[in-house]
Amino acid sequence: MSEADEELLNVYDEHSEQRSLTLDDTSSTEESPKHLRLSSEAANDRIPYVGQRFATHDAAYEFYSQFAMRCGFSIRRHRTEGKDGVGKGLTRRYFVCHRAGNTPIKVSTETKPQRNRKSSRCGCQAYMRISKTTDMGLYEWRVTGFANHHNHELLDPNQVRFLPAYRTMSDSDKNRILMFSKTGISVQQMMRLMELEKCVEPGYLPFTEKDVRNLIQSFRKVEQDDENINLLRMCRNLKEKDPNFRYEFTTDVNGRLENISWSYASSVQSYENFGDAVVFDTTHRLNAFDMPLGIWFGMNNYGMPCFFGCVFLREENIRSFSWALKVFLKFMNGKPPQTILTDQNACLKEAITVEMPTTKHVFCAWLIAAKFPSWFSAVLGERYNDWNAEFYRLYNLEIIEDFEHGWKEMVDSFGLHSNRHISNLFAFRDLWASPYLRSHFLAGMTGTGISKVINSFIQRFLSAQTRLGHFIEQVAIAVDFRDQPAEQQTMQQNLQKICLKTGTPMEAHAAAILTPYAFCKLQDELVAAAHHTSFQMENGCFLVRHHMKIDGGWKVDWVPPPQEFLSCSCRLFESSGILCRHALRVLSTLNCFEIPGRYLPPRWRRKTNILSPKVGPGAAPSELLERTQALQSLVSSLISEATKSKERLDIACEEVSQLLSRIREYPVSDSGAVNRVC
């Protein structure tokens, strides 16, 4: 739909108060101007003319409406004369152009402010008047006045169909839209589906996206108390079907639902594995019920969002947030996260300090960045993009002193000394700026890139808000969809093509253990490690710097086995669980062919590798583990090579099947058995 069409809809969708036209109340057939009087013989039967007859006034209205549509305007019923049941009953009726009359200016008062919005009324004088007559004892309606002179431009066929009078929606269309809204698809997707079903070109349905949104909104206008009852009933039903489903709620002094929170059994299990860093997103609301919505989620080992729980709150205050935090910890068996990421919210910040004193609270960078256009675009104008780039450069710095010095220079350069948003950001810099957070695990969820994945996940169930019960159903569908990587999705991702770029044993070792998502992160660091040099210092630590640099660098501490401790001053491993290029360079210098197991954390490993193998009584655990890892490395290389073509894959499948048959026939000795727990 073009901008002109959008403007047209905004104007013609206004329903202003009707005002009378300046029409001759006493005019009749004889009083109609001669130049408007058309004979039935000469007139086209598609054009109204004085003397034209209709059986009913509705038939006259339909005829004039069709004429108006062809001409490029619409009509409405304006004024009637006479009264049914008194005297002659209804004797005269006026139909006028939709732009007839003028809208009065509404006067605002202190108790009732008014908005004088743009109206389509412009005093157009086009009309058709019909009068009731009797012919041989039968009643009929005749056209006694007609004018087709407009003081505004008429619309072409592509525009006139957008007028409210010609936009219709059948009961079957309404039922279809209601069904679509429950599935969570967008209005745009609904329109495309219905265009395909009706075999019409895009934009040629008899209704618009605005009509669909209004219809969905009307579905939402239900009694709140009934919704609360349905919501609790839905939770009780889910609890009966699954005893591990968890929910808690509170009521106010009047017995009305105040707050409610829930979580699924699969969510609790996901939290056990991936609850080290948690996002509590409170930036969404259910507009239909004006309720704040909080969503708990994290990131699994495949780099996908995993749902932990939801909460509806009546108010956004310390008391409500404290209740939500307590219930969440109860759902998760009392285990607090290492790090919690939230939006900037003073009440939530205070509640976290009390309810999760051991958890590091962080302001999520991409939630903050989403507000930048409204905060700074008008203030900075054409310099906004330059400021935005400078902000992210400062955000990604490693040293606190460099950040604070650069921040002052940025404020001076862009003249933001008195900007309150800049002042607040700097005051809470230790809660969002990367240099202050490098020692805290964030699971990679602070980057703006991951925000697109997370927003897509959230919108999957936010788009269905017709009923609270339906919303819980939609969340359950989304959670079930996202929990499938444990089986089918895991298998597909394990088989995805992994290219070994460096050819080093460490790379092959990591590829066999880490998920594709985590391995790609580590592989980037391995590639970059080749561009660095390392120097062993007198105290046993290493200095690592880029080969193009002659000063500076990063300090890497290394303690050999059995302690086997490795730490870099950049703190990448502490914040992401992925070894940095500097530490990897040191391992290469020390001729390490495998990455120490403690630096391939379980939360980033493939599911089958998270569990440690059980060994037989006659085997050394370390020896069997090394052999198992070597086999995994071979299998990873086999998959990488076999998936390069269909022919290779066919050969690999055939050979592996034969090998598996031979292994199954080979006797198993107690001393060499390796049993895995599944």
Secondary structure, 3 states (H helix, E strand, C coil): CCHHHHHHHHHHCCCCCCCCCCCCCCCCCCCCCHHHCCCCCCCCCCCCCCCCEECCHHHHHHHHHHHHHHHCCCEEEEEEEEECCEEEEEEEEEEEECCCCCCCCCCCCCCCCCCCCCCCCCCCCCEEEEEEEEECCEEEEEEEEEECCCCCCCCCHHHHCCCHHHCCCCHHHHHHHHHHHHHCCCHHHHHHHHHHHHCCCCCCCCCCHHHHHHHHHHHHCCCHHHHHHHHHHHHHHHHHHCCCCEEEEEECCCCCEEEEEEECHHHHHHHHHHCCEEEEEEEEEECCCCEEEEEEEEECCCCCEEEEEEEEECCCCHHHHHHHHHHHHHHCCCCCCCEEEECCCHHHHHHHHHHCCCCEEEECHHHHHCCHHHHHHHHHHHHHHHHHHHHHHHHCCCCHHHHHHHHHHHHHHHCCCCCHHHHHHHHCHHHCCHHHHCCCCCCCCCCHHHHHHHHHHHHHHHCCCCCHHHHHHHHHHHHHHHCHHHCHHHHHHHCCCCCCCCCCHHHHHHHHHECHHHHHHHHHHHHHHCCEEEEECCCCCEEEEECCCCCCCEEEEEECCCCCEEEECCCHHHHHCCCCHHHHHHHHHCCCCCCCHHHCCHHHECHHHHCCCEECCCCCHHHHHHHHHHHHHHHHHHHHHHCCCHHHHHHHHHHHHHHHHHHHHCCCCHHHCEECCC
